[in-house]
Each structure stands twice: as C-alpha cells, then as structure tokens.
C-alpha cells in the first residue's frame, strides 16, 4: 500500500464508509434486496474475526491493527442460516415497495403518500387490501370519495404481498453503488451474455 493512499484513507474517515460489505445468507442469497443487506466494513471485519462469516470477496484496501492486517471484505456469507420472515410487515416502506414507488392512480414516481381506496369515512380500514401509494395530486383529487365518484381507477388491485414477491420487486431497485464483486450474488438468475 503506498503511503499517499494510506494517509488520505486515514485522514478522510468518510472514505472508510465507501467500503460496505454485501451480506449473504448461508444459502448465498442477500438477506434483503431493498434495502440491500450491507454492513459497514468494520462490522464485516469484526464478524470475520469472530468466525461468524466467511469472506467471499475483498476490496484491494487493507486495514491494520497493531498485530494484524486484513483486506476489507466486500462480500461475506453468514455461517448460520437466518430464516427469512414469512409475514411481510405492513409498513409505509413495504407498501411503497409493493407498489413499486409509483402512484397507483396515475403511475407518477416521487413525492408519494398513501391513500385508503375505500375512505376511512366510509368504513374503510387500514390494511394491505385497502391502502395504496398515491401522489399528492391524486390523493387530493380523490379525497374521501369512492373511486367511481372521483372518476379514478387503480393500476392494480391492492393485496398483501408475499415475502418472495416483495424481495423480487426490491431487486428492480439497485442501490446507487454496486461493487463489481457483488454482481454475481445479486443477479445470479439473470440471463448470461453470449
């Protein structure tokens, strides 16, 4: 390691944040796709030191302690399988993910809120089957009216997603940064180039 890189790495602690480790379950699949299961490099090094993970790929950068040097892990695999949850929690994030971060009335992206298809004023409940992502203009336009009275329709009917379905939707939204060592583990079922 050259001294110039080492000193800039140490002087810029933010640079250390640029080396996250992709965390794979014992079956070599990411724990989650969206958000992508990433650990700070410090946690990956600690887990490797405690023999809780196997290191599958590494960055070129090295960190040092007084007694050892280790290349920063870029992909780690848990030694013990973590059973995925079977029930999908009803959260705002999961609702937006189910609806692919699009308004279910007009298809717009960004600035989303949620809307009760059957308004609460008309007895509608807050559930997977009655709440959808909506942009502010559509939400205001619909108000507390029924879809028919508002002259609006849904792109797809709301329903509770399964864990596999939500995981597959999450794969459509890669993070801003994908290290080359992660690609084989994230998109292992993608069609190969000929």
C-alpha positions in Angstrom: 0.0 0.0 0.0 1.5 3.3 -0.9 1.9 5.9 1.8 -0.1 8.6 0.0 -3.2 6.4 -0.3 -2.8 5.2 3.3 -2.6 8.8 4.7 -5.5 10.0 2.6 -7.5 6.9 3.7 -6.8 7.7 7.4 -7.3 11.5 7.1 -10.7 11.1 5.4 -12.8 8.9 7.7 -15.7 9.3 5.2 -13.6 7.1 2.8 -14.0 4.2 5.2 -17.8 4.4 4.7 -17.2 3.7 1.0 -16.4 0.1 1.5 -19.6 -1.7 2.6 -19.8 -5.5 2.6 -22.6 -7.3 0.9 -24.1 -9.7 3.5 -25.3 -13.0 2.1 -27.3 -15.7 4.0 -25.8 -19.1 4.3 -27.6 -20.0 1.0 -25.6 -17.3 -0.7 -28.6 -15.0 -1.3 -28.7 -11.5 0.1 -30.6 -11.1 3.3 -32.6 -8.4 1.6 -32.5 -6.7 -1.8 -34.2 -3.4 -1.0 -32.7 -2.1 1.1 -29.7 -4.1 0.1 -28.2 -6.0 3.0 -24.9 -4.2 3.6 -22.7 -3.9 6.6 -20.1 -1.2 7.3 -16.6 -2.7 6.7 -15.9 -2.5 10.4 -18.8 -4.9 11.2 -17.7 -7.3 8.4 -14.2 -7.4 9.8 -15.5 -8.0 13.3 -17.8 -10.8 12.2 -15.0 -12.4 10.2 -12.7 -12.2 13.3 -15.4 -13.7 15.5 -15.8 -16.5 12.9 -19.5 -15.7 12.2 -19.0 -15.2 8.5 -16.8 -16.4 5.6 -15.2 -13.8 3.4 -16.1 -14.5 -0.2 -14.6 -11.3 -1.9 -12.4 -8.5 -0.8 -11.6 -4.9 -1.7 -8.0 -4.0 -2.6 -7.7 -1.8 0.5 -6.1 -3.1 3.7 -6.8 -2.1 7.3 -4.3 -2.6 10.1 -4.4 -3.3 13.8 -1.2 -3.4 15.9 -1.0 -7.1 15.4 -2.5 -7.9 12.0 -3.5 -6.7 8.6 -6.7 -7.6 6.8 -8.1 -6.8 3.4 -11.5 -5.1 3.7 -14.3 -7.7 2.9 -16.7 -6.8 0.1 -18.9 -9.9 0.3 -19.4 -12.0 3.4 -21.6 -15.1 3.9 -23.2 -15.9 7.2 -22.2 -19.3 8.6 -25.6 -19.8 10.2 -28.7 -19.6 8.0 -31.1 -16.8 9.0 -34.7 -18.0 8.3 -36.5 -15.3 6.3 -39.6 -13.9 7.8 -42.8 -15.4 6.3 -45.0 -12.5 7.2 -44.5 -9.1 5.5 -44.8 -6.3 8.0 -47.4 -3.7 7.0 -45.2 -0.6 6.9 -45.2 2.5 4.7 -41.9 1.4 3.1 -43.2 -2.1 2.3 -46.4 -0.6 0.9 -44.4 1.7 -1.4 -42.2 -1.2 -2.4 -45.2 -3.4 -3.2 -46.5 -0.5 -5.4 -43.0 -0.1 -7.0 -42.8 3.5 -5.7 -45.5 4.6 -8.2 -48.8 6.3 -7.7 -51.5 3.6 -8.2 -53.8 6.1 -9.8 -51.6 7.9 -12.4 -48.3 6.0 -12.3 -46.2 9.0 -11.2 -43.0 8.5 -9.2 -41.7 10.5 -6.3 -43.5 12.5 -3.5 -45.7 9.7 -2.5 -48.2 9.4 0.3 -50.8 6.7 0.8 -54.5 6.6 0.2 -57.3 4.5 1.5 -59.2 3.1 -1.5 -62.4 2.8 0.5 -62.1 6.0 2.5 -62.0 5.7 6.3 -65.0 8.0 6.5 -66.9 5.3 4.6 -65.7 2.5 6.8 -62.5 1.6 5.0 -59.8 0.0 7.1 -56.0 0.4 7.1 -54.9 -2.8 5.6 -52.9 -4.2 2.7 -56.1 -4.7 0.7 -57.3 -1.1 1.1 -54.2 1.2 1.1 -52.2 2.2 -2.0 -49.3 4.5 -2.8 -50.6 7.8 -4.2 -49.1 11.0 -5.4 -50.3 14.1 -3.6 -52.3 15.5 -6.6 -54.2 12.2 -7.0 -54.7 11.8 -3.2 -56.2 15.4 -3.1 -58.3 14.8 -6.2 -59.8 11.6 -4.7 -60.2 12.9 -1.2 -62.8 11.0 0.8 -64.7 9.9 -2.3 -65.1 6.4 -3.7 -63.1 5.6 -6.9 -66.3 5.7 -9.0 -67.4 9.1 -7.6 -63.9 10.5 -8.1 -63.7 9.1 -11.7 -60.5 7.3 -10.9 -59.2 3.7 -11.3 -56.4 1.7 -9.8 -53.5 0.4 -11.9 -53.7 -2.9 -10.0 -55.8 -4.1 -7.1 -54.1 -3.8 -3.7 -53.3 -7.0 -1.9 -50.9 -8.4 0.7 -47.6 -9.3 -0.9 -45.6 -12.4 0.0 -42.0 -12.2 1.1 -40.7 -13.7 -2.2 -42.8 -11.2 -4.2 -41.5 -8.3 -2.2 -37.9 -9.5 -2.5 -38.3 -9.8 -6.3 -39.8 -6.3 -6.5 -36.8 -5.0 -4.4 -34.4 -6.4 -7.0 -35.7 -3.9 -9.5 -34.2 -1.1 -7.4 -30.5 -1.5 -7.2 -28.6 0.9 -4.9 -26.6 3.8 -6.4 -23.4 1.9 -6.0 -22.8 -1.7 -6.9 -19.3 -3.1 -6.4 -18.3 -5.5 -9.2 -17.8 -8.3 -6.7 -21.5 -8.1 -5.7 -23.0 -8.6 -9.1 -22.8 -12.4 -9.3 -24.6 -12.7 -5.9 -27.3 -10.2 -6.6 -28.4 -11.2 -10.1 -27.4 -14.9 -10.2 -30.6 -15.8 -12.2 -30.1 -13.1 -14.8 -29.6 -14.1 -18.4 -25.9 -14.5 -19.2 -24.3 -12.7 -22.1 -23.5 -14.9 -25.0 
